[in-house]
Amino acid sequence: MIERIRNNRRLQLLLGLLVGICFGFLLQRAGITRYERLLGQLLLQDWTVAKVLLTAVLTGMLGTHLLARFGIVRIKEKQGAWGATAMGGLIFGVGFGLLGYCPGTMAGAVGQGSLDALVGGVPGMLLGSWAYTVSYDRLNRTVLQRGPFRHNKLQQLLGWDDWRTIFFVSTLILAFLLTLEAVGW
């Protein structure tokens, strides 16, 4: 079945669409598509966003590595660089600062009928994507490749194997989530 998915572009797109719809539904159900909830996180008054995202990181990390261990998926490393990270952070930060949504929560907010996300977010994402596309060659030559990372994975930085790193990061995430619950956040 996995080989059928790997070799079928339309099936990949369909599965991506279905997973995206489910993800958006879960974001909406968790309440993190609401501007007030996102603002509460930025003001360190409402930790729902952090809880949802850290739970997603934990689930994704464990799921991806288990699937790789059984040969169902292949994990591909991508070379990172400080220039690309700074540019991505700048684009993300400007968009988030202007509208108060990240791309995922903005799409979920559109799905729930939020006009600010539809009128400001969708055109903003399209304009930003277009601007990045037309300036990519120049950015790639001048900014994106600056300061390549010496280590592309946390495992390499720590000098640990995958599962030791996963255990360490999982422990940190669980400890943080339990602390948030213990203090009533």
Disulfide bonds with the S-S distance in Angstrom:
none
